[in-house]
């Protein structure tokens, strides 16, 4: 927020942390969640994570399924908790969204 106040016309700060969400179509919903030792107790109590873990109606995302390079890289990071790959997209859906973590936390109470 401070960077934006100092440079209100700037649209990109290379050192800024953002939440990146990408959308693409699939024939069916696929879901993979990291469980157990990889997550701390606090993470397992997080309501967003709990909802993600308890989601139903999707097939398990096969470990052998080839993923785009950026998604494969994401699975190797310490912050990776899982992935939901959905079936189809509504008309006029944005295919990529960047969210400021402060804005996200302002809307989602953890």
N, C-alpha and C positions, 0 to 999 in steps of 0.2 A: 504494500500500500504506500509506503514511504517513497519508493522509487517512482511510482505513478504520480504522486503529488509533486515530486521534483521535476518530472518530465511528462506532463499530461498528454503530449502528442505522440509519445513513443508507444509502439505496438508490440515490441519484442525486446525482452531483456535476456541475454544469453545465460545469465546465472540464475534466473528465476526458476523456482520449482512449480510445476503444474501437474494437475491430474489429467491424463490423456485418455479419452474414451473414443474407440473406433467402432464403426458399425459396418457389417457386410452381410450379404444374404447367404443362407444355408437352406438345405432341404428340410432338416430337422434340427431341433434344439439339442445342443451338446453342453455338458457341464463337467467341470473338474474342480475339486477343492483340495487344498493342502490341509491335512489334519494331523493331529498328534504332536510330536516333539517339535515340529517346525513352528508351531504357534504357541505363544505363552498363554497362561491362564487368563490374563487380561483380554487378549485377543479373542479367546473363545467365549468370553462374556459380552463382547461387543455386539449390540443388537443388529448392526448391519451385517456383520460376519455370520451371526447366528441365522439370520434370514437367508443368507446366501447358502449356507450349509444345508438348511432344511428345505430348500427349493425342490419341488417335485415336477414330474412331467417331462423331464429331459433324459436323453440317453447319456451314459457315461462317455466322456471324451476319451477315446482310445489313446494310450501313451504313444503308440506307434504312428498316430496320425500326423502327417507332415504339416507344420504350421509355418506361416510367413516368418521371415527372419526376425522381425521386431518382436513378435509374440514368443518365439523360441527364446530370444534373449531375455524377455521379461520373466519367463519361468525360472531363470537361473539367478534372479536377483533376490536378495534377502527380504524384500518387501512383497514378493509374490504370495498371494493367498488363494488364488484360483482364477477360473476363467468361465464365462458363460458365452457360448456362441449360439445365437438365436436363429430361428427359422424365419425367413422373409423380412421385409421392411415395409412400413407404411409409406405411402406416396409422400414425397417431399421431405423425407428424413435426412437430417444432416448426417454425413458419414464420418465426420470427425469433430470432436468438441474438446477444447482445452478449458479447464476449470481452475481457478485460483483456489488452492487449498483453504485459504482463509474464508472465501465465499462459501465453499462447500461446508466447512465447519460451522459457519453462521446459519446454515439451513438445516443441517443434520446434527442433532444434539446427541453426542456420545457420552 
